[in-house]
Amino acid sequence: MDILTQFGSKVKGCLSTFDRMIIKGHSLQLSNLKQFRYFLNHNGILMKDFGAYAYNTSKSLSAHIESLAAELGRPCKYHLP
């Protein structure tokens, strides 16, 4: 028996898709100094410029996620761990 059929009068809502997306992770390319230097060299980034690269990449990713959320009419909330 379907749970909504059985308890439908008590259900206040139903999610049919993703309710929220939590993005966590790390890059294995940046996990140790040898791989970090390879990543920088491979991408043509000077070590002194990495801070700006990381900041700009993060801003770009955030802007893209916010635009997708806006297109779908979904809120975009930030939660710090």
N, C-alpha and C positions, 0 to 999 in steps of 0.2 A: 504494500500500500504506500502511496506517495505521502511523504511527510507533510506537504502543504495541504493535501486533501484531509489528512487526519487532524492537523493542528491549525488549519487555516484561520480560524476565528481568533487565535492567539498570536498570529504572526503580524508584526507591524510593518515589515518590509522584507524585501528579498534582493540580494545582490546577484546579478546575472553576469557580471564581468569583474575585472579587477577593481577593488575598492581603493587601494592605495599601492604605491610602488615605493619601496625603500631600496635605495642604491647604496651599497656598502662594498668595499673591496680594496684591493691593492694591486699594484702592478708588479708582476714578478720581474719585469725589466728593470725596476728601480730598487730591488730588494738587497742588492749588495753593490759595492763600489765598482767592481769589474763590469757588471751588467749595466750599471748606471752610466759609466763612461762610454760603453758601447752604444747605449741608447742615444746619448748626447751626440756622439760622433756620427752615428747613422742618420740622425735627423738634422745635422748641421747646426747644432745648438752649442754655443760656448758655455762652459760651466758658470761663468759670471753672469750669463743671461738666463739661467734656468729659472730663477725666481719670477722674472717677468713672463717667461714661457708658461710656467705653471699657473700663474695668475690669469693670464689671457685665455689659456685653455679651459680653466675652471669657469671663467665668465662666459665663454662661448657655449660650453655645455649647459650651464644654468639658463642662459637665454633661450637655447633650443628647447629645453625641457619646459620652460615657462610658456613658450609659444605653442608647443603641442598641447599643453594643458588648457591654454586659452581657446585654442581651436575647438577643443572638445567640451568647453564650458566647465572645466573642472578646476577646483582650487589648487593652488600650489603652496604648500606649507613646509617650512623648514623646521626640523627638530634636531637640536644638538644632542649628542649622546650624553 
